[in-house]
Amino acid sequence: MNRQKLSIIGMPMDLGQMRRGVDMGPSAIRYAGVNERLKCLFEEIHDQGDIAIG
């Protein structure tokens, strides 16, 4: 199986949302261990952090 590379980019934004905390989605996914879970599918995983919104 040819394993590929993956880059993860977070975009914490809550524009148009009425609920508080939706901008914390990218950090919640990282905290849940998305990088570790994807290691079985990808040879390399690079977490590029969050895009600055402002």
PyMOL CGO cylinders between C-alpha atoms (Angstrom):
from pymol import cmd
from pymol.cgo import CYLINDER

trace = [
    CYLINDER, 0.00, 0.00, 0.00, 1.35, 3.41, -0.99, 0.3, 1, 1, 1, 1, 1, 1,
    CYLINDER, 1.35, 3.41, -0.99, 1.05, 5.60, 2.10, 0.3, 1, 1, 1, 1, 1, 1,
    CYLINDER, 1.05, 5.60, 2.10, 0.85, 9.31, 1.48, 0.3, 1, 1, 1, 1, 1, 1,
    CYLINDER, 0.85, 9.31, 1.48, 1.57, 12.56, 3.30, 0.3, 1, 1, 1, 1, 1, 1,
    CYLINDER, 1.57, 12.56, 3.30, -1.07, 14.67, 5.03, 0.3, 1, 1, 1, 1, 1, 1,
    CYLINDER, -1.07, 14.67, 5.03, -1.07, 18.28, 6.22, 0.3, 1, 1, 1, 1, 1, 1,
    CYLINDER, -1.07, 18.28, 6.22, -3.61, 19.43, 8.79, 0.3, 1, 1, 1, 1, 1, 1,
    CYLINDER, -3.61, 19.43, 8.79, -4.61, 23.10, 8.89, 0.3, 1, 1, 1, 1, 1, 1,
    CYLINDER, -4.61, 23.10, 8.89, -7.04, 24.48, 11.46, 0.3, 1, 1, 1, 1, 1, 1,
    CYLINDER, -7.04, 24.48, 11.46, -9.40, 27.39, 10.86, 0.3, 1, 1, 1, 1, 1, 1,
    CYLINDER, -9.40, 27.39, 10.86, -10.91, 28.57, 14.15, 0.3, 1, 1, 1, 1, 1, 1,
    CYLINDER, -10.91, 28.57, 14.15, -13.82, 30.79, 13.22, 0.3, 1, 1, 1, 1, 1, 1,
    CYLINDER, -13.82, 30.79, 13.22, -17.33, 31.39, 14.45, 0.3, 1, 1, 1, 1, 1, 1,
    CYLINDER, -17.33, 31.39, 14.45, -18.70, 33.81, 11.86, 0.3, 1, 1, 1, 1, 1, 1,
    CYLINDER, -18.70, 33.81, 11.86, -22.45, 33.44, 11.56, 0.3, 1, 1, 1, 1, 1, 1,
    CYLINDER, -22.45, 33.44, 11.56, -22.72, 31.03, 14.49, 0.3, 1, 1, 1, 1, 1, 1,
    CYLINDER, -22.72, 31.03, 14.49, -24.98, 31.68, 17.45, 0.3, 1, 1, 1, 1, 1, 1,
    CYLINDER, -24.98, 31.68, 17.45, -23.28, 29.14, 19.72, 0.3, 1, 1, 1, 1, 1, 1,
    CYLINDER, -23.28, 29.14, 19.72, -20.19, 30.01, 21.68, 0.3, 1, 1, 1, 1, 1, 1,
    CYLINDER, -20.19, 30.01, 21.68, -17.15, 27.79, 21.37, 0.3, 1, 1, 1, 1, 1, 1,
    CYLINDER, -17.15, 27.79, 21.37, -17.44, 26.67, 17.75, 0.3, 1, 1, 1, 1, 1, 1,
    CYLINDER, -17.44, 26.67, 17.75, -14.11, 28.37, 17.07, 0.3, 1, 1, 1, 1, 1, 1,
    CYLINDER, -14.11, 28.37, 17.07, -12.50, 25.84, 19.41, 0.3, 1, 1, 1, 1, 1, 1,
    CYLINDER, -12.50, 25.84, 19.41, -13.21, 22.98, 16.97, 0.3, 1, 1, 1, 1, 1, 1,
    CYLINDER, -13.21, 22.98, 16.97, -9.67, 22.63, 15.58, 0.3, 1, 1, 1, 1, 1, 1,
    CYLINDER, -9.67, 22.63, 15.58, -8.09, 22.47, 19.03, 0.3, 1, 1, 1, 1, 1, 1,
    CYLINDER, -8.09, 22.47, 19.03, -10.73, 20.00, 20.23, 0.3, 1, 1, 1, 1, 1, 1,
    CYLINDER, -10.73, 20.00, 20.23, -10.01, 17.69, 17.29, 0.3, 1, 1, 1, 1, 1, 1,
    CYLINDER, -10.01, 17.69, 17.29, -6.28, 17.86, 18.02, 0.3, 1, 1, 1, 1, 1, 1,
    CYLINDER, -6.28, 17.86, 18.02, -6.88, 17.22, 21.73, 0.3, 1, 1, 1, 1, 1, 1,
    CYLINDER, -6.88, 17.22, 21.73, -8.93, 14.13, 20.80, 0.3, 1, 1, 1, 1, 1, 1,
    CYLINDER, -8.93, 14.13, 20.80, -5.84, 12.70, 19.08, 0.3, 1, 1, 1, 1, 1, 1,
    CYLINDER, -5.84, 12.70, 19.08, -6.58, 13.04, 15.37, 0.3, 1, 1, 1, 1, 1, 1,
    CYLINDER, -6.58, 13.04, 15.37, -2.86, 12.90, 14.50, 0.3, 1, 1, 1, 1, 1, 1,
    CYLINDER, -2.86, 12.90, 14.50, -2.35, 9.60, 16.32, 0.3, 1, 1, 1, 1, 1, 1,
    CYLINDER, -2.35, 9.60, 16.32, -5.44, 8.05, 14.77, 0.3, 1, 1, 1, 1, 1, 1,
    CYLINDER, -5.44, 8.05, 14.77, -4.41, 9.01, 11.24, 0.3, 1, 1, 1, 1, 1, 1,
    CYLINDER, -4.41, 9.01, 11.24, -0.91, 7.52, 11.53, 0.3, 1, 1, 1, 1, 1, 1,
    CYLINDER, -0.91, 7.52, 11.53, -2.21, 4.15, 10.34, 0.3, 1, 1, 1, 1, 1, 1,
    CYLINDER, -2.21, 4.15, 10.34, -3.32, 5.74, 7.04, 0.3, 1, 1, 1, 1, 1, 1,
    CYLINDER, -3.32, 5.74, 7.04, -0.57, 8.25, 6.27, 0.3, 1, 1, 1, 1, 1, 1,
    CYLINDER, -0.57, 8.25, 6.27, 3.20, 7.96, 6.19, 0.3, 1, 1, 1, 1, 1, 1,
    CYLINDER, 3.20, 7.96, 6.19, 3.75, 11.55, 7.32, 0.3, 1, 1, 1, 1, 1, 1,
    CYLINDER, 3.75, 11.55, 7.32, 1.41, 13.93, 9.12, 0.3, 1, 1, 1, 1, 1, 1,
    CYLINDER, 1.41, 13.93, 9.12, 2.28, 17.61, 9.47, 0.3, 1, 1, 1, 1, 1, 1,
    CYLINDER, 2.28, 17.61, 9.47, 0.10, 19.77, 11.69, 0.3, 1, 1, 1, 1, 1, 1,
    CYLINDER, 0.10, 19.77, 11.69, 0.47, 23.29, 10.31, 0.3, 1, 1, 1, 1, 1, 1,
    CYLINDER, 0.47, 23.29, 10.31, -1.39, 24.87, 13.23, 0.3, 1, 1, 1, 1, 1, 1,
    CYLINDER, -1.39, 24.87, 13.23, -4.26, 27.30, 12.90, 0.3, 1, 1, 1, 1, 1, 1,
    CYLINDER, -4.26, 27.30, 12.90, -4.76, 30.00, 10.30, 0.3, 1, 1, 1, 1, 1, 1,
    CYLINDER, -4.76, 30.00, 10.30, -4.89, 33.45, 11.88, 0.3, 1, 1, 1, 1, 1, 1,
    CYLINDER, -4.89, 33.45, 11.88, -8.38, 34.91, 11.45, 0.3, 1, 1, 1, 1, 1, 1,
    CYLINDER, -8.38, 34.91, 11.45, -8.76, 38.56, 12.01, 0.3, 1, 1, 1, 1, 1, 1,
]
cmd.load_cgo(trace, "trace")
